[in-house]
Amino acid sequence: MKPRMEFWKIAPDAYKAMLGLDGYLHGSGLAASLLELVKLRASQINGCAYCIDMHWKEARAAGESDQRLYGLDAWREAPYYDERERAALEWTEALTRITDGHVPDEVFEAVRPHSSERELVDITWAVAAINAWNRVAIAMRSVAGSYRVRSHAGS
């Protein structure tokens, strides 16, 4: 598979705006491991090979275990995710699968006790951002396997 075009060169301001949102999220106070789990789970749902490759590598670089990454697709049945992570993953799935009936009130009420309002808004932005990145990467046929991990000093 060959990429369709270098979208970041064609619309650099849009690309920079998305990078700005990612920069905000990495400085938001949310744990890097939680952000990467959310990004990886949404990418799995959307079938974005490039983003799965990227966020798997980023999660490992941030200290995530192989076991938790391998089990992510079946997180409900795996005992190694805490309640906060489970809530974030539930929220991620509801937002990513928004055409399945929007985001039910019962999901919101179940997720809400595990994060502050600010954290829930930040997780929502993270899910919105990764869904946008997935769609761009899929549309432009970004090639999986070429991603190189950024520095995680201080993550």
SULGI-V773151 format. One record per backbone hydrogen bond with DSSP energy under -0.5 kcal/mol. CO is the residue of the C=O (numbers start at 1). NH is the residue of the N-H. If there is no record, write none. Layout:
co=CO nh=NH
co=CO nh=NH
This chain:
co=5 nh=7
co=6 nh=9
co=6 nh=10
co=7 nh=11
co=9 nh=12
co=11 nh=15
co=12 nh=16
co=13 nh=17
co=14 nh=18
co=15 nh=19
co=16 nh=20
co=17 nh=21
co=18 nh=22
co=19 nh=23
co=20 nh=24
co=21 nh=25
co=22 nh=26
co=23 nh=27
co=24 nh=27
co=25 nh=28
co=31 nh=35
co=32 nh=36
co=33 nh=37
co=34 nh=38
co=35 nh=39
co=36 nh=40
co=37 nh=41
co=38 nh=42
co=39 nh=43
co=40 nh=44
co=41 nh=45
co=42 nh=46
co=43 nh=47
co=43 nh=48
co=44 nh=47
co=47 nh=49
co=48 nh=52
co=49 nh=53
co=50 nh=54
co=51 nh=55
co=52 nh=56
co=53 nh=57
co=54 nh=58
co=55 nh=59
co=56 nh=60
co=57 nh=61
co=58 nh=62
co=59 nh=64
co=60 nh=63
co=65 nh=69
co=66 nh=70
co=67 nh=71
co=69 nh=72
co=71 nh=74
co=72 nh=75
co=74 nh=77
co=74 nh=78
co=78 nh=81
co=82 nh=86
co=83 nh=87
co=84 nh=88
co=85 nh=89
co=86 nh=90
co=87 nh=91
co=88 nh=92
co=89 nh=93
co=90 nh=94
co=91 nh=95
co=92 nh=96
co=93 nh=97
co=95 nh=98
co=97 nh=100
co=98 nh=101
co=98 nh=102
co=102 nh=104
co=104 nh=107
co=104 nh=108
co=105 nh=109
co=106 nh=110
co=107 nh=111
co=108 nh=112
co=109 nh=113
co=111 nh=114
co=112 nh=115
co=116 nh=120
co=117 nh=121
co=118 nh=122
co=119 nh=123
co=120 nh=124
co=121 nh=125
co=122 nh=126
co=123 nh=127
co=124 nh=128
co=125 nh=129
co=126 nh=130
co=127 nh=131
co=128 nh=132
co=129 nh=133
co=130 nh=134
co=131 nh=135
co=132 nh=136
co=133 nh=137
co=134 nh=138
co=135 nh=139
co=136 nh=140
co=137 nh=142
co=138 nh=141
co=140 nh=4
co=140 nh=5
co=142 nh=144
co=143 nh=146
co=152 nh=155
co=155 nh=32
